[in-house]
């Protein structure tokens, strides 16, 4: 199966922060045709896709764009050039219902679809250590696996239904938001009692209240005031919204996660859509009248 990856040309739509390094890693294994909505430099080894007619010789098409609406637009543009047996692998953090519809549409011409959203950030994409959450037929995943292994060390088959990977990614990112806000609320309350946030985290991170927010995001991005994880409020707000739509359709009784999404959305109004997602903490700091920063070292 791994020999397959050396000869079959692959198309990659969306050469952004994540797509750029992913396409570069694929290009080290097989010919890659790259396309981006706004013209930009191509990753090393990637050839520009200038004419969609050349897609007729491509079996695997990857998309890694901002949302499912863009995936649908791309599909409309390339539709006349798709052949039976083509497989669309959507690495966008997309909407499960749109993905189900895209899958049905592709089935009408004998083409396949996997939703394969990714987690692990730009560093994970560059190092080839992303997690991929795959929805769709296992046989298709087995076929595509050698390509996914170019940029992933953790490929999870979520379920046979298209959209199941996107549902999981939406919930994962909504949980991420909730963990960040929970840590912020706790640390703001402690700061107002005179308890230094670094001291609080030294205890919490050896205790049962810890999370990725307390072990990584707060020490690296909040207490330092760097706010440079590299994922925008706007994109995280979109993902949190997908998570909320999954809850509304499948578990409408849920109350904690929708509330986290609501607070995060309000925070976006304060810090702006292009701010780093860790800056959502500023919204709760403003409410509490404190700043969660490292103490200056004694002079």
N, C-alpha and C positions, 0 to 999 in steps of 0.2 A: 504493500500500500504506500510506503514512503517513497518508492520510486516514482509513483504517479505525480508527486509534487514537483519533480524536477523538469517535467516537459510541458504540462498543461498550462496554457496562458490563463492568467487570472486578471479580472478587472477590479479596481478599487475606487469607489466613489466616496469622496470626503477625506481630504488630506489636511485635517485640522490638527489640534493639539495631540489627539489620540491616534487618528488615522495615519498621520505622517510617519511616526515611528513604526506602526503596525505594517504599513505598506512596505517600508524599508526592509523590515525583517522578512516579509514574504518574498521580496525581490532577491534576497540572498539565496532562495531555494528554487524559484521558478520565475518565468517571465511575467511581469506585472504591468498592466496598462492603468495609468492613474488619471483621475478626473477630479477637479474641484470646482465648485460654483464660481468662486472668484479666482482668476488666474494667479498662480504662485509657483515658486520654485518646486521642482519635483524631488522626492526622496532619492537617494543614491540607488541606481539600478532600475528605477521606475521610468517607463516610457509614457509620454503624454498620450491620452486617448483623444484623438482629434475628430475621428469619424465614428459614430455609433454603429455604422455598418460592420466595422471590424469585430463587433461583439458576437457576430454569428460564429466565430471560431473560438469563443471563450466559453468554458463550461461553468466556471465559478465566478460569481459576481458578489463582491463585498460592498456593503454600504456602512458608513460610519459618519452620520450627519447629526444635525441638532435635534430633529424630532421626526415622528412618523409621517407628518404632512410632506416633508421634504423627500422622504423615501418614496411616497406615492407619486410625487411630481417626477422624480427620476424614472420611476417605472413607466409612467406615461410616455416619457421621451424615448426610452429605449425599447418599448414594447414591440415595435415592428421588427426588431432585429433579434428577438429572443427565439431560441430554438427549443424543441422538446429536449428534455434531459439537462437543461441549464439549471443551476442551483443558485438561488439568491440567499446570501448569508447576511442578515441584518444585525450589525453590531451596535446600532443606535440604541440609546436608552429610550425605547419606543412605547407606544400605547398598545396593550394586548389586543384590543378589539380591532384596531386598524391592521395589526399583524395577521389576525385570523382572516380578515377580508383579503389581504394581499395573498395569503397562502391559497385561498379558494380561487382567486383570479389566476394565479400561476398554474394551478392544477388543471385549468381548462385547456392549457396548451401542452400539458405533460411536463411542466417544469416544477422544480421543488423549492421549498422555502424552509429556512431555519431562522428563528429569532435567536440571536447569540450576543446579548448585551454583555458588556465587559466591566470589570471592576479592578482597581489597582493603580489608577492614576497614570500620569505621564511616565513616571519612573518605571512602573510595571510594564508599560508598553515598550519603552526603550530597552529594558532588560529581558523582555520576553517572558515575564512572570505573571501575566494577567490571569484573573479568574474569568471564565466564560460560562454563562448560564444559558444552556441551550434548550429551546423548545422546538419540538418537531420529531419526525420519524427517526428512530435509532439507526436505521439502515443509511439514511442520509448523513447523519452525524458520523457514522463509521467511515463513510466515503470522504467527508470533509476534514476529519480529524487531523491528518498529517499537515494540513494547511493551518488549522487552528493552533497546532503545537508550535508553529513558528513564533507565536507571540503569547502563548499561554502555557502555564504549568499546572493549571487546575481547571479541567473541563468537566462541568457538572451537567449531566443530562437531566433536566428538570422534569420533563414529561413529554408524552407523544403529541400533545396538542400544541399547535402553533399559538404563540402568545404567552405560553407558560413561563418562558424565560423572561419576557418583558414584565409580566406580573410580579415575578420574584424580585427583579431589579428595582421596580418601583417601591415595593415594600422594604427592601434592603435600604434604599436611600432615605426613605421616610424614617426608618428606625435610626439611621445615622443622624438625621436632623433632630430627632427626639432625644437621643443620647447627648448631643451637643447642648441643647436647651436645658435638659435636666441638670447637667453638670453646672451650667451657668447659673441657674436659679439657686442651687445649693451653695455655690461659691460666693454669690452676691450676698446671700443671707449671712454666711459666716464672716465675710469681710466687714459687714456692718456691725458685727460683734467684736471686731478687732482681731479676727483670725486671718493671718496672712494666707493668700491662696496657695503659695508654694508649700507652706507648712501643711495646709489642708490636703493637698494632692499627695504629699509624701505619705500621709496616713491612708487616704482613700485608695491609692494605687497598690497598697499592700493589703487591701481589705475587699469586702464583697461589693462595694458600691462602684468599683472601677469599670471603665469602658474604654473604647478607642478614643473617645473624647478626652477622658482624663489622663490617659497614658501617652497620647501623641498630640492631639489637636491643641489642647490647652498649653502644655509645656512648650510646644514648638511654635505655635502661631498666636495664641491669645496673650499669655503672660509676657512674651517677648514683644508684643504689639506688632509683629511682622505681618500677620494675616496674609500669608502667601502660600497656602496649600495649592492653589492653582485651579480651583473649580468655582465657577461664578454662582452668585445668588440666583441669577435668572435660570440657569440650567438646573440647579438643585431644586428650585421652586417648582419647575416643570416636572421633575422626577417625583417630588413629594405629592404633587397633584395627581400623578398617575397612581401612586400608592393609595391616595384617598379614594380614587375612583374604583380601585380593586376592592377596598373595604366597603364602599357604598353598595356595590353589586353583590358581594359575597358575605359580608359580616357587618350589616348596618348598625348593629348594637355597639360597635367599637367607638370609644370616646377619647382615649388618650392620644392616639396617633393623629386623628383629625385635628385635635386641638394644637398639637405640635406643628402641623402644617399651617394652621391659621396664624400662629404666633410668628412662624418663619416668614410667611407672606407679609405680615405687618412689618417685620424687620427689614424686608427688602425695600419697603416704602421709605424707610429711614436711611439706609446705607447705599441704596441704589442697585440696579440689576447687575452691574459689572463688578461690584465688590466681591471679594473672596467670600465663600460661604461661611467661613469661620467668623466673619464680621457680624453675623446675626447676633452674636453675644453682646455687641454694643447696644442693641435695643433693650436688653434686660439690664445692662449696666446703667443705661440712662434712666430707666424706671427706678432703679435702686439708689441712684446717685453715687455710684462707686465705679472705679476702674480696676479691673483685675490684672494688675501688672506686677512683674518682679520688683522687689525692693531694690533700690539702688545700692550697690556695694558700699560699705563704709569707706570714707576717704581716709 
